[in-house]
Amino acid sequence: MKKVGIRFKPAGKIYDFDCGAFVLNLGDHVIVETEHGLGFGTVVVPPESYDDSILEKPFKKVYRLATVKDSEEIKKNKEKEKKAQAFCLECIKELYLEMNLFSVESTFDGNKLTFFFTADGRVDFRQLVKMLVKELACRIEMRQVGIRNQTKMLGGLGRCGRTTCCSTFLEKFDPVSIRMAKEQGLSLNPTKISGQCGRLMCCLTFENETYRLLKKNFPGLGKTIETKHGPGKVIRINPICSRLIVRLESGTEIEVKLEELSNRILAQERS
């Protein structure tokens, strides 16, 4: 038996489905069976064999290949989402609700609409749901999410000039701490290490482990070491280039390569 990885939205979670008798390739659009009915997805992981005897629960199956008609149905759903969002915003304003609606998603069959919003606290949206059901005549789900999830769904450009990582390839958010910025010698100015969402940038985690491992080979900041120009204090380090900036007793600052320091000195200074 073969399974295939399906993704329903850009940078979304990848779900495994049973291929059945279908021959699938990367990029193929398919209709699959989900807990909420049929769904429209894209093949992002090529088919591979698996042993169904070790599974606690069998994979749901690929129902069929998507057709042109299915693509047209997706376009209709997009229009429905836009109209639903516009109407919901009017209702929110009318009811004076303190919530920020930013996206609406429809199921493939159009029988359910999910409204995504952010808010500072809990929101009583019972009257809002009644108004939406009466106007849209379908099942309604209101889902409050965090500010990072909002950025992931909306996308945008990061301070590096590229599309935000969360909306392109990150499937989940890993914990990010200010300690990571310190580890990498970055400025602790919030405006320089925060992303579109106002939280610490996800990319701080990408190289953190590398910096942490490289810095194990360096003497600590403030340590006095012996150089060929005499003793000096370590004031800065560059782990990527394996170099240190040392201030000599005369006040002169020099750059020293890590390999110029003897293992004995490094061991002594790190102890």
Order of alpha helices (4+ residues) and beta strands (2+ residues): beta-beta-beta-beta-beta-alpha-beta-beta-alpha-beta-alpha-alpha-alpha-alpha-beta-beta-beta-beta-alpha
